[in-house]
Amino acid sequence: MMRLTRSKALAISTTAMVAILSGVPQAPAQTLMDMLRGNRVQREAPPQAMPPAAPVQRAAPPRVSGPSYYAYKTDALVRVDFAAITPERTDDHAALPPPGVDSQSVGSTVLVAQAVSPVVTETDETVTSVQEEATPVETPASEEAAADEPVTDSQAAQEAAPLDETDQDAAVQDVIERARSVLESTPDVGTAETLTPPAVEETQPGETVAETPAPEPLTDEQIAALQQFELMAEKEAADAIVAHYTASPEYIWVSAGALNDDARAALRVLGDASSHALNPEDYALTVPGAGAGVAELAAFEMELSARVLRYARDAQSGRIDPNRISGYHDFAPKELDRAGLLQSLAESDDVASVLEAQHPQNEQYRALRVELEMLRASAENDIVVAPNTLVRPGETNPEFPKILTLINQRADEAFRAEHGEVLTRHLGSETYVQELGPVIKAAQAAAGVGSDGVIGPRTVQALAGVSKASRIEKVEMALEQARWLPSDLTDRHVFINTPAFTASYVEDGQEKLSMRTVVGGLSTQTYFFQDEIQYVEFHPYWGVPRSILVNKYLPKLYSDPSYLDRNGFEVVDRRGRAIPSSSVNWAQYGANLPYDVRQRPGRGNALGEMKIMFPNSHAIYMHDTPEKHLFDRDNRALSNGCVRLADPRAMAAAVLGWDRQQVDRRLEGQHGRENLSVKVPVYVAYFTAWPNAAGTVEYFNDVYSRDEKTREAIEKVEALRSAGV
């Protein structure tokens, strides 16, 4: 009995203490005493239990995003300010010579073929005939004293051009023929009689010939009349027009009241713009007809100069600024001296060559032009398969019969002997039955795209090729993108083509080495830029980029602060001191971590046994990798942005100028750097159409959709030019 009472008392005492400790609000003393005595009392309803404390919510790890793609912005066209053309003239109203021209030597050459200038004299009744006027010969004062002295044979030989007699005669005859051609092409300016070329006196060997008459000046009245003409152009072109015609107020494209040969040559080049994948409509202008007035001719002069400058800029740099497409594009602007180009065109005997020279001058660009011409002249593929077709075993797809037909067309005797019976039975079927699995895998293996049995875009491309329209589009984009690179790629360079997943080493203009690569994934894209390889680092440390540290490792460190310590990484603070990863409260900094992290050299190092460096702001370089199996995949857009090489030792030997054995021996040593004796240009490029070593253009998937963005930007530029605003 006593034991029960004590147990009961203990239970009550415990209950009372729980009530006290649980925070029962102001329980009366009598109530507590009653509870301790075991008295039965009518208690109030117990208070509601406190809700359990919510678990501590740890902030989600931050992320660092890569560059973005932009809505392309074009530069507005401006009106050419013809009022700003203010040429300085002499007292007799002739234009002063342009800067850099020695006025004392102008006209000092010996005139042999007399220059003929049609002079129209107007009377009260009609227009008189054209008179022939000989251009006077000016002799510098320094030569007057020597003019009376006989010239010896040896002196004449020194002054003459170093040509033999045959070349001299040919050069003289060429001048004569060109002079006759100019005169014959001069249009009738209102006379009743047809102009005939005058007799041309032949020259003696060694004499200099005035090849063309002096350019016709733009009069002040014509320049004033231009202020009524509205011409829209790029700002740089507008400024160049004002600068050029202020310094040289003379026609380039007009002679004798009509279009001259230079104008016709320039118009032919502009009209052939489509052969370079440019749009001829971008360079369209009003061409005056016969009998055009001086105002029309002056307007034509300015408009053709503006369109020629636009063409030259497009040919040299492309129609768009690649840096406005996305943050993944990084190109220094190409400088074009537009006023200087107009002066060169004014002085040139071959306007077409001057304009054609603005395009890239390399074999790859020429191969792309030839490919474009052939594609436009070719027929469309007989069988066109939708490029994004995806068919797995057991699925039905309307494109599947085309795939089977293509496999049947490509099958050789060995393939037919093994798979012909099954393939023939299912021709025309839209269902990918299990029985066809070995057939598809064998066809994939023969096409070199793996053998997983799944029909995807790469299998479609390998079997059906790319449609004609798609190939034309890729070549057109490649021609535009090729203008972003230097005109001359140099005889020695490394070329990385991201969509092709390849890297090539070129020496003496020939491809000496090519290998597979792994490039950046869709969210960690490899950039498009150029640089120079400076050194190779053996047994490298891997300095973890900030984006990878935040996006990949920080989530692990939130739950496991010692992760870096256990996996061969070093954490360094701002003072350069190495500290344990486990000692850092990684959650308190967000993305602004005050630490650098690097991985020590070793077999597990992400860079493998070497990295090939061309230091740049994007932290992109070539390197080895322990993940060799990735090179067997068809789609190798898998890295964090850098370029992994299938054979890094071969590439290192090539750029260092070593043999393979020397690289092997160096790898037996410790961590260290080997500088290149001569830096090697490297192009980290993006081309979905590009010629291989044999000059054959190959096609690749647009892995980052950059061709699409390039096309959208070009369309915006074309719309701006079409509107003329």
C-alpha positions in Angstrom: 0.0 0.0 0.0 2.8 2.3 0.9 4.6 1.4 -2.3 1.5 2.3 -4.4 1.1 5.6 -2.6 4.7 6.5 -3.2 4.4 5.6 -6.9 1.2 7.6 -7.2 2.8 10.5 -5.4 5.9 10.3 -7.7 3.6 10.2 -10.7 1.7 13.3 -9.5 4.9 15.1 -8.6 6.3 14.4 -12.0 3.1 15.7 -13.6 3.3 18.8 -11.5 6.8 19.4 -12.5 6.1 18.9 -16.2 3.3 21.4 -15.8 5.6 23.9 -14.2 8.4 23.3 -16.7 6.1 23.4 -19.7 5.2 26.9 -18.9 1.6 26.5 -17.6 0.7 30.2 -17.2 0.3 31.2 -13.5 -1.0 28.0 -12.0 -2.5 28.8 -8.6 -0.6 27.5 -5.6 -3.6 25.7 -4.3 -3.9 23.8 -7.5 -0.4 22.7 -7.3 -0.8 21.6 -3.7 -3.9 19.6 -4.6 -2.0 17.9 -7.3 0.8 17.0 -5.0 -1.6 15.6 -2.4 -3.4 13.6 -5.0 -6.7 15.5 -4.5 -9.1 15.3 -7.4 -9.8 18.8 -8.7 -11.7 20.0 -11.7 -9.0 21.3 -13.9 -9.3 23.8 -16.7 -8.7 22.6 -20.2 -5.0 22.3 -20.8 -3.5 24.9 -23.0 -2.9 24.1 -26.7 0.6 22.6 -27.3 3.1 24.9 -28.9 3.8 24.0 -32.6 7.1 22.2 -33.1 9.9 24.5 -34.1 10.4 24.7 -37.8 13.6 23.2 -39.1 16.4 25.7 -39.8 16.1 26.5 -43.6 19.6 26.8 -45.1 19.8 29.2 -48.0 20.1 27.6 -51.4 23.7 27.8 -52.8 24.1 30.8 -55.2 24.9 30.3 -58.9 27.1 32.2 -61.3 25.6 32.4 -64.8 27.6 32.6 -67.9 27.3 35.2 -70.7 24.0 35.8 -72.3 22.7 36.3 -75.9 21.5 39.8 -76.7 18.7 41.3 -78.8 20.9 42.6 -81.6 21.1 46.4 -81.8 21.9 48.2 -85.1 23.4 51.6 -85.5 21.1 54.1 -87.1 22.0 55.5 -90.5 22.8 59.3 -90.7 22.2 61.8 -93.4 25.4 62.8 -95.2 26.1 66.5 -94.5 27.1 67.8 -97.9 27.2 71.3 -96.5 30.2 70.2 -94.6 32.2 69.7 -97.8 34.2 72.9 -97.9 37.1 72.4 -100.3 40.0 74.9 -100.2 40.6 76.4 -103.6 43.2 78.5 -105.2 42.7 82.1 -106.4 41.6 80.8 -109.8 39.0 78.5 -108.1 40.9 75.3 -108.8 40.9 72.8 -106.0 44.1 72.5 -104.0 45.8 69.1 -104.3 44.9 66.6 -101.6 47.2 66.2 -98.6 50.3 64.3 -99.4 50.5 65.3 -103.1 53.6 67.3 -104.2 52.1 70.2 -106.2 55.6 70.9 -107.7 55.7 67.5 -109.4 52.2 67.4 -110.7 52.2 67.3 -114.5 56.0 67.0 -114.7 56.0 63.8 -116.7 56.7 63.9 -120.4 53.5 63.9 -122.4 53.6 61.7 -125.5 49.9 60.7 -126.1 48.1 64.0 -126.0 45.2 64.1 -123.6 42.0 65.0 -125.3 39.3 66.8 -123.3 35.9 67.5 -124.9 35.1 71.2 -124.5 31.5 72.2 -125.2 31.0 75.8 -126.4 27.4 77.0 -126.4 26.1 79.7 -128.8 22.7 81.3 -129.2 21.7 78.7 -131.7 23.4 75.4 -131.2 26.3 73.6 -129.6 29.6 73.7 -131.5 31.9 70.9 -132.1 34.3 69.5 -129.6 37.8 71.1 -129.7 41.0 69.2 -129.0 43.3 70.8 -126.5 46.7 69.6 -125.6 47.6 69.5 -121.9 50.6 71.7 -121.3 53.8 70.1 -120.0 55.2 71.4 -116.7 58.9 71.0 -115.9 60.2 71.5 -112.4 62.8 74.2 -112.0 65.3 71.7 -110.9 65.1 70.0 -114.3 65.2 73.2 -116.4 69.0 73.6 -116.3 69.5 70.1 -117.4 67.0 70.2 -120.2 69.4 71.7 -122.7 72.2 69.2 -122.0 72.3 66.0 -124.1 71.2 62.8 -122.4 73.6 59.9 -122.7 72.5 56.4 -123.4 73.5 55.3 -119.9 71.5 58.1 -118.3 68.5 57.2 -120.3 68.8 53.6 -119.3 68.9 54.6 -115.6 65.8 56.8 -115.9 63.8 54.3 -117.9 61.8 51.5 -116.2 63.7 48.2 -116.1 61.9 46.6 -119.0 63.2 44.9 -122.0 62.2 46.0 -125.5 59.3 43.6 -125.7 57.9 44.7 -122.4 58.4 48.4 -123.3 56.5 48.0 -126.5 53.7 46.1 -124.8 53.4 48.7 -122.0 53.3 51.6 -124.5 50.7 49.8 -126.6 48.6 49.1 -123.5 48.5 52.8 -122.7 47.6 53.6 -126.3 44.8 51.1 -126.3 43.4 52.3 -123.0 43.4 55.9 -124.2 41.6 54.9 -127.4 39.1 52.9 -125.3 38.3 55.9 -123.1 37.8 58.1 -126.0 35.6 55.6 -127.9 33.4 55.2 -124.8 32.8 58.9 -124.3 29.1 59.5 -125.0 27.7 62.1 -127.4 27.4 65.3 -125.4 25.1 67.0 -127.9 27.1 67.5 -131.1 25.8 66.4 -134.4 29.1 64.7 -135.1 30.4 61.5 -133.6 33.7 61.8 -131.8 36.5 59.9 -133.3 39.8 59.0 -131.5 42.6 61.2 -132.6 45.9 60.0 -134.0 48.1 58.9 -131.2 51.8 59.5 -131.4 53.8 56.4 -130.4 56.5 56.8 -127.8 60.1 55.9 -127.7 61.4 53.4 -125.2 62.1 54.9 -121.7 59.6 57.7 -122.0 56.9 58.2 -119.4 53.3 58.4 -120.4 50.4 60.3 -118.9 47.8 57.5 -118.7 44.6 59.4 -117.8 43.4 63.0 -118.0 43.2 65.0 -114.8 40.0 64.3 -112.8 37.1 66.7 -113.3 36.5 69.0 -110.3 33.2 69.3 -108.4 32.2 72.9 -108.7 30.9 74.9 -105.8 27.5 75.0 -107.5 27.4 71.2 -107.7 28.3 70.8 -104.1 25.7 73.4 -103.1 23.1 71.5 -105.2 23.9 68.3 -103.3 22.4 69.9 -100.2 19.0 69.1 -101.7 19.9 65.4 -102.1 19.2 63.2 -99.1 21.7 60.3 -98.8 21.6 58.0 -95.7 24.7 56.1 -94.8 26.7 54.7 -91.9 28.1 57.5 -89.8 31.7 56.4 -90.6 30.9 56.4 -94.3 29.2 59.8 -94.1 32.2 61.3 -92.3 34.6 59.8 -94.8 32.7 61.2 -97.8 32.9 64.7 -96.3 36.5 64.3 -95.5 37.5 62.9 -98.9 35.6 65.4 -101.1 36.8 68.3 -98.9 40.4 67.2 -99.5 39.8 66.1 -103.1 36.8 67.8 -104.6 36.9 65.8 -107.8 34.8 63.1 -109.4 35.8 59.5 -109.0 32.9 57.9 -110.9 32.0 60.5 -113.5 34.0 61.7 -116.5 32.9 63.9 -119.5 29.3 64.2 -118.2 28.7 60.4 -117.8 29.6 57.3 -115.8 33.2 56.3 -116.4 34.8 52.9 -116.5 35.6 53.0 -112.8 32.0 53.5 -112.0 31.0 50.6 -114.3 33.6 48.3 -112.7 32.4 49.2 -109.2 28.8 48.6 -110.1 29.7 45.1 -111.4 31.4 44.3 -108.1 28.4 45.5 -106.1 26.1 43.5 -108.4 28.1 40.3 -107.8 27.8 40.6 -104.0 25.8 37.4 -103.7 28.8 35.4 -104.7 30.3 36.4 -101.4 27.0 35.7 -99.6 26.3 39.4 -99.3 22.9 40.9 -100.4 23.2 43.1 -103.5 20.1 45.0 -102.3 22.3 46.5 -99.6 24.3 48.3 -102.2 21.5 49.3 -104.6 21.5 52.9 -105.9 20.0 55.0 -108.6 22.1 55.0 -111.8 21.5 58.0 -114.1 20.8 57.4 -117.7 22.2 59.2 -120.8 21.7 62.9 -120.8 21.6 63.1 -117.0 22.1 66.6 -115.6 25.0 67.8 -113.4 22.8 67.5 -110.2 22.0 63.8 -111.0 25.6 63.0 -111.7 26.8 64.6 -108.5 24.2 62.7 -106.5 25.3 59.5 -108.2 28.9 60.2 -107.4 28.1 60.5 -103.7 25.7 57.6 -103.5 28.1 55.2 -105.2 30.9 56.3 -102.9 28.6 55.6 -99.9 27.6 52.1 -101.2 31.2 51.2 -102.1 32.3 52.1 -98.5 29.4 49.9 -97.2 30.5 47.1 -99.4 34.2 47.4 -98.3 33.2 47.4 -94.6 31.0 44.3 -95.1 33.7 42.5 -97.0 36.4 43.2 -94.5 34.5 42.8 -91.2 31.0 41.4 -91.9 27.7 43.0 -91.9 27.2 42.7 -88.1 29.3 43.2 -85.0 29.7 39.7 -83.5 30.2 41.2 -80.0 26.6 42.3 -80.1 25.3 38.8 -80.6 26.4 37.5 -77.3 29.0 37.7 -74.5 30.5 34.5 -75.9 31.8 36.5 -79.0 35.0 38.4 -78.4 36.6 40.2 -81.4 38.6 43.4 -81.6 37.1 45.8 -84.2 38.8 45.9 -87.5 39.9 49.4 -88.6 38.9 50.6 -92.1 40.3 53.9 -93.4 37.3 54.9 -95.4 38.6 58.2 -96.7 41.9 56.6 -97.6 40.0 53.9 -99.5 38.1 56.5 -101.6 41.5 58.1 -102.4 42.9 54.7 -103.4 39.9 54.1 -105.6 40.3 57.5 -107.2 43.9 56.8 -108.0 43.6 53.1 -109.0 43.6 51.7 -112.5 41.8 48.6 -111.2 38.8 49.5 -109.0 37.5 45.9 -109.0 40.7 44.5 -107.6 40.8 47.1 -104.8 37.3 46.2 -103.7 37.8 42.4 -104.0 41.0 42.8 -101.9 38.7 43.8 -98.9 37.5 40.2 -98.6 39.4 37.5 -96.6 42.4 36.3 -98.6 42.7 32.7 -97.4 42.1 29.3 -98.9 39.3 28.4 -96.5 37.2 31.5 -97.6 37.8 30.7 -101.2 36.7 27.0 -100.7 33.5 28.3 -99.1 32.8 30.5 -102.0 33.3 27.6 -104.5 31.0 25.5 -102.3 28.3 28.1 -102.3 28.4 28.4 -106.1 28.2 24.6 -106.5 25.3 24.3 -104.1 23.3 27.0 -105.9 23.8 25.2 -109.2 23.1 21.7 -107.8 19.8 19.8 -107.5 18.2 19.2 -104.1 18.8 15.9 -102.3 16.5 13.1 -103.6 15.5 12.2 -100.0 15.3 14.9 -97.4 14.8 13.8 -93.8 13.7 16.2 -91.1 17.0 17.1 -89.4 15.6 16.8 -85.8 14.2 13.3 -86.4 14.4 11.1 -83.3 13.3 7.4 -83.5 13.9 4.8 -80.8 13.2 1.0 -81.1 9.4 0.4 -80.9 8.4 3.9 -82.0 6.6 4.9 -85.1 7.7 7.9 -87.2 6.8 9.1 -90.7 10.5 9.8 -91.4 11.5 6.2 -90.6 10.8 4.8 -94.2 13.2 7.4 -95.6 15.9 6.3 -93.2 15.5 2.6 -94.3 15.6 3.7 -98.0 18.8 5.6 -97.5 20.4 2.6 -95.7 19.3 0.4 -98.6 20.9 2.8 -101.1 24.2 2.9 -99.2 24.4 -0.8 -98.5 27.3 -2.7 -100.0 27.5 -6.4 -100.7 28.8 -7.3 -97.2 26.0 -5.3 -95.6 23.3 -6.9 -97.8 24.7 -10.4 -97.1 24.2 -9.9 -93.4 21.1 -7.6 -93.2 19.6 -7.4 -96.6 16.7 -9.9 -96.0 15.5 -8.1 -92.9 15.9 -4.7 -94.4 14.0 -5.6 -97.6 11.1 -6.9 -95.6 10.6 -3.7 -93.7 11.2 -1.1 -96.4 8.4 1.4 -96.3 7.5 0.6 -92.7 7.0 3.6 -90.3 7.6 1.4 -87.2 11.0 0.7 -85.8 10.5 -3.0 -84.8 13.1 -4.7 -82.6 14.2 -6.9 -85.6 15.6 -3.8 -87.2 17.9 -2.9 -84.3 21.0 -4.7 -85.6 20.4 -3.2 -89.1 20.3 0.3 -87.7 23.3 -0.3 -85.5 25.3 -1.7 -88.4 24.3 1.3 -90.6 25.4 3.7 -87.8 28.8 2.0 -87.4 29.4 2.1 -91.2 28.6 5.9 -91.2 30.9 6.5 -88.3 28.4 7.8 -85.8 28.5 5.2 -83.1 26.1 2.2 -82.9 23.5 2.8 -80.1 20.5 2.0 -82.3 18.8 5.3 -81.7 18.2 7.4 -84.8 18.9 11.0 -83.9 20.1 14.2 -85.7 23.7 12.9 -86.2 22.5 9.6 -87.7 20.2 11.5 -90.0 22.9 13.8 -91.1 25.3 10.9 -91.7 22.8 9.0 -93.7 20.9 11.7 -95.5 23.4 14.5 -95.5 22.2 18.1 -94.9 19.5 19.4 -97.2 20.6 21.8 -99.9 18.8 24.7 -98.3 20.5 24.0 -94.9 23.9 23.6 -96.5 23.5 26.9 -98.3 22.5 28.6 -95.1 25.5 27.1 -93.2 27.9 28.2 -95.9 26.5 31.7 -96.0 26.8 32.0 -92.2 30.4 30.6 -92.5 31.4 33.3 -95.0 30.0 36.0 -92.7 31.8 34.6 -89.7 35.1 34.1 -91.6 35.2 37.9 -92.0 35.5 38.2 -88.2 38.9 36.4 -88.3 42.0 37.9 -89.8 42.2 37.9 -93.6 45.4 35.9 -93.5 45.2 33.1 -90.9 49.1 32.7 -91.2 51.0 29.6 -92.3 51.3 28.3 -88.7 48.3 28.2 -86.3 46.0 26.1 -84.3 42.3 26.0 -85.4 39.6 24.8 -83.0 36.2 24.4 -84.5 33.7 23.9 -81.7 30.8 22.4 -83.7 33.1 19.9 -85.3 34.6 18.9 -81.9 38.1 19.1 -83.5 41.4 20.9 -83.1 44.0 21.1 -85.9 47.6 22.2 -86.1 48.7 23.9 -89.3 52.3 24.5 -90.4 53.5 25.9 -93.7 49.9 26.2 -94.7 49.3 22.5 -94.4 47.3 20.6 -91.7 49.9 18.5 -89.8 47.7 17.3 -87.0 44.0 16.9 -86.2 42.3 15.4 -83.1 39.0 15.1 -81.4 38.0 17.5 -78.6 35.5 17.9 -75.8 34.1 21.5 -75.7 31.8 23.5 -73.5 28.3 22.4 -72.8 25.2 24.4 -73.6 25.3 26.2 -70.2 29.1 26.6 -70.2 29.8 27.4 -73.8 33.2 27.7 -75.3 33.8 31.3 -76.6 34.5 32.4 -80.1 37.7 34.5 -80.3 41.4 34.4 -81.3 44.6 34.6 -79.3 48.2 33.4 -79.1 49.6 30.2 -77.5 52.4 31.3 -75.1 53.4 28.2 -73.0 52.7 24.7 -72.0 52.4 23.8 -68.3 53.3 20.2 -67.3 51.7 18.5 -64.3 49.6 21.6 -63.8 47.6 22.9 -60.9 44.0 23.5 -61.7 42.9 26.9 -60.6 39.1 26.3 -60.2 37.2 29.1 -62.0 34.9 31.1 -59.9 31.8 29.9 -61.8 32.7 26.2 -61.3 33.6 26.8 -57.6 30.2 28.4 -57.0 28.0 26.3 -59.2 29.6 22.8 -58.8 31.5 22.7 -55.5 29.7 25.1 -53.2 26.6 23.0 -52.9 28.9 20.1 -51.8 30.7 22.3 -49.3 27.4 23.4 -47.7 26.8 19.9 -46.5 30.5 18.7 -46.4 33.0 21.5 -45.6 35.9 19.1 -45.8 35.1 18.0 -49.3 38.0 20.0 -50.9 40.5 18.7 -48.3 39.8 15.1 -49.1 39.9 15.5 -52.9 43.3 17.1 -53.4 42.3 20.8 -53.4 44.0 23.7 -51.7 42.1 26.7 -50.3 44.0 30.0 -50.2 42.8 33.1 -48.5 43.4 36.7 -49.7 46.8 36.8 -47.8 48.0 33.8 -49.8 47.8 31.4 -46.8 46.6 27.8 -47.3 43.8 26.9 -44.9 41.8 23.8 -44.4 38.5 23.7 -46.3 36.8 22.4 -43.2 37.6 25.6 -41.3 35.6 27.8 -43.6 31.9 28.7 -43.1 31.1 28.4 -46.8 27.5 29.5 -46.4 28.2 32.9 -45.1 29.6 34.5 -48.3 27.2 33.6 -51.0 28.9 33.8 -54.4 31.5 36.4 -53.2 33.9 33.9 -51.8 37.1 35.5 -50.5 39.1 32.4 -51.3 40.9 30.8 -54.3 40.8 27.1 -54.8 43.2 25.0 -56.8 43.7 21.3 -57.4 47.1 19.9 -56.8 48.8 18.0 -59.7 48.2 14.3 -59.8 46.4 11.5 -61.5 43.0 12.8 -60.5 43.7 16.4 -61.6 40.9 17.7 -63.9 43.6 19.0 -66.4 45.4 15.7 -66.6 49.1 15.9 -67.3 49.3 19.3 -69.1 47.6 22.4 -70.2 48.4 24.5 -73.3 47.9 28.2 -72.5 46.8 31.2 -74.4 46.0 33.5 -71.5 42.7 35.3 -72.0 39.9 36.9 -69.9 37.6 33.9 -70.5 39.9 31.3 -68.8 39.7 29.1 -71.9 42.7 26.9 -72.8 43.5 23.4 -74.2 44.3 20.6 -71.8 44.5 16.9 -71.1 41.7 15.0 -69.2 41.5 11.8 -67.2 38.0 11.2 -68.7 39.2 9.6 -71.9 36.0 7.8 -72.6 34.2 11.1 -73.5 36.1 11.2 -76.8 34.1 8.2 -78.0 30.9 10.2 -77.9 29.4 11.8 -81.0 28.2 14.9 -79.1 31.1 16.1 -77.1 29.8 19.5 -75.8 30.4 18.3 -72.3 33.1 20.5 -70.6 33.0 23.5 -68.4 34.1 25.7 -71.4 37.8 24.7 -71.9 38.9 22.5 -74.8 40.0 18.9 -73.8 42.3 17.2 -76.3 42.3 13.6 -77.3 46.1 13.7 -77.9 47.5 16.6 -75.8 51.1 15.3 -76.1 51.0 15.6 -79.9 49.6 19.1 -79.7 52.2 20.1 -77.1 55.0 18.8 -79.3 53.7 20.6 -82.3 53.4 24.1 -80.7 56.7 23.8 -78.8 58.5 22.5 -81.9 59.6 19.4 -80.0 59.4 15.7 -81.0 57.0 13.4 -79.1 59.8 11.8 -77.2 60.9 15.1 -75.8 57.4 15.7 -74.4 57.4 12.2 -72.9 60.7 12.9 -71.1 59.5 16.2 -69.8 56.5 14.6 -68.3 58.8 12.4 -66.2 59.8 15.5 -64.4 58.0 17.8 -62.0 55.4 20.6 -62.3 56.7 23.4 -64.5 56.2 25.6 -67.5 57.8 25.6 -71.0 57.5 28.8 -73.0 57.1 28.7 -76.8 60.0 30.2 -78.7 57.5 31.7 -81.1 53.9 32.3 -80.1 51.4 30.4 -82.2 48.0 32.0 -83.2 45.0 30.1 -82.1 41.5 30.5 -83.4 38.8 29.2 -81.1 36.1 29.3 -83.8 32.5 28.3 -84.5 31.7 27.2 -88.0 29.0 24.7 -89.0 30.5 24.6 -92.5 34.2 24.5 -92.9 36.7 22.9 -95.4 38.8 20.0 -94.3 42.5 19.5 -95.1 41.6 18.3 -98.6 39.5 21.4 -99.2 36.1 19.6 -99.0 33.5 21.5 -97.0 32.1 19.5 -94.2 28.9 20.3 -92.2 28.2 20.2 -88.5 25.3 20.7 -86.1 24.7 24.2 -84.7 25.3 23.0 -81.1 24.9 26.5 -79.6 22.3 27.9 -82.1 24.8 30.6 -83.0 24.0 30.5 -86.7 20.4 31.2 -85.9 21.5 34.3 -83.9 23.8 35.4 -86.7 21.0 35.2 -89.2 18.6 37.2 -87.0 21.2 39.9 -86.6 21.8 40.1 -90.4 18.1 40.4 -91.0 17.9 43.4 -88.7 20.8 45.1 -90.6 19.1 44.4 -93.9 15.8 45.8 -92.7 17.6 49.0 -91.5 19.3 49.4 -94.8 16.2 48.7 -96.8 14.3 51.4 -94.9 17.2 53.8 -95.3 16.8 55.1 -91.7 
